[in-house]
Amino acid sequence: MATHLIIDGYNLLGVSVLSRSEMARESLLQDLAAYRHRKGHALTVVFDGWQQGHPVEQREHRAGVQVVYSRRGESADQVIQRLVREYGSDCAVVSSDHEIMATAKAHGAMTLTAALFMGKLAGSSGSSGAVKGKELDPGEDAAPRRGPEKKGNPRKLPKSQRQRNRQLKRF
């Protein structure tokens, strides 16, 4: 089953070399549309509109990606938290904001940092990051470090890390 991905748009733009301009947003949306086409996940990107936005929340679809601009007086973080409460464990959240990540985890959603997702977004389109059909995760150590008090196979990652790696392979 495809996971619904909720993305903090300006947070993701802040990780990339792009600025917060209209052209940067369009470029990001094109990259996300290509990602959606490859992976099949439903995508919702949320941008701030609270300072000079419209009095009501704006929603539009672009190449299969739902784009949400928060209403004036409401931040994108609040919209993302509302969407996480709505979708629950059926979604994954891309943001580096600790408050959003805590809300997502509390509702059973998977979380990815903006830097990790940007690496997957860039890595899945090119040949870098893939060796013999396998995707490399830059945050993964080659050999886990274990203390002398631990028992079991020292070459095997802890169960929680193996589960996290299985979840990340979907993206």
QUIUR-V286628 format. One record per residue. D_FIRST is the distance of its C-alpha to the first C-alpha in Angstrom with 1 decimal. Layout:
d_first->D_FIRST
d_first->D_FIRST
//
This chain:
d_first->0.0
d_first->3.8
d_first->6.4
d_first->9.6
d_first->12.4
d_first->15.9
d_first->18.7
d_first->22.4
d_first->24.0
d_first->27.5
d_first->26.5
d_first->24.6
d_first->27.7
d_first->29.9
d_first->28.5
d_first->29.0
d_first->32.4
d_first->32.0
d_first->33.9
d_first->32.9
d_first->34.4
d_first->33.1
d_first->32.8
d_first->30.8
d_first->28.3
d_first->28.1
d_first->27.6
d_first->24.8
d_first->23.0
d_first->23.5
d_first->22.1
d_first->19.0
d_first->18.7
d_first->19.0
d_first->16.3
d_first->13.9
d_first->15.0
d_first->14.5
d_first->11.1
d_first->9.4
d_first->8.8
d_first->10.6
d_first->13.9
d_first->16.7
d_first->20.0
d_first->22.7
d_first->26.3
d_first->29.5
d_first->31.8
d_first->33.7
d_first->37.0
d_first->37.7
d_first->34.7
d_first->34.9
d_first->35.7
d_first->32.3
d_first->28.8
d_first->28.0
d_first->24.6
d_first->24.1
d_first->21.6
d_first->22.4
d_first->20.7
d_first->17.3
d_first->17.7
d_first->18.7
d_first->21.9
d_first->23.5
d_first->27.1
d_first->28.3
d_first->31.4
d_first->34.8
d_first->35.4
d_first->31.7
d_first->30.1
d_first->26.7
d_first->26.2
d_first->26.7
d_first->24.2
d_first->21.5
d_first->22.4
d_first->22.3
d_first->18.8
d_first->17.7
d_first->19.5
d_first->17.8
d_first->14.1
d_first->14.8
d_first->12.4
d_first->9.4
d_first->11.0
d_first->12.8
d_first->16.4
d_first->18.5
d_first->22.1
d_first->25.1
d_first->26.6
d_first->27.1
d_first->27.2
d_first->23.8
d_first->22.3
d_first->24.1
d_first->22.8
d_first->19.1
d_first->19.7
d_first->21.6
d_first->18.7
d_first->16.2
d_first->14.5
d_first->14.4
d_first->17.3
d_first->18.3
d_first->21.9
d_first->22.8
d_first->24.6
d_first->21.8
d_first->19.4
d_first->22.4
d_first->22.9
d_first->19.4
d_first->19.8
d_first->23.2
d_first->22.5
d_first->19.7
d_first->21.9
d_first->25.0
d_first->26.1
d_first->26.9
d_first->24.5
d_first->23.6
d_first->25.8
d_first->25.4
d_first->21.7
d_first->20.8
d_first->20.2
d_first->22.7
d_first->22.3
d_first->25.6
d_first->25.4
d_first->25.3
d_first->28.7
d_first->29.7
d_first->31.4
d_first->30.8
d_first->34.0
d_first->35.0
d_first->38.1
d_first->40.7
d_first->39.9
d_first->36.4
d_first->36.1
d_first->33.7
d_first->32.5
d_first->33.4
d_first->31.2
d_first->28.0
d_first->26.1
d_first->25.8
d_first->22.9
d_first->21.6
d_first->21.9
d_first->20.0
d_first->17.1
d_first->17.2
d_first->17.4
d_first->14.3
d_first->12.4
d_first->14.3
d_first->13.6
d_first->10.2
d_first->12.5
//
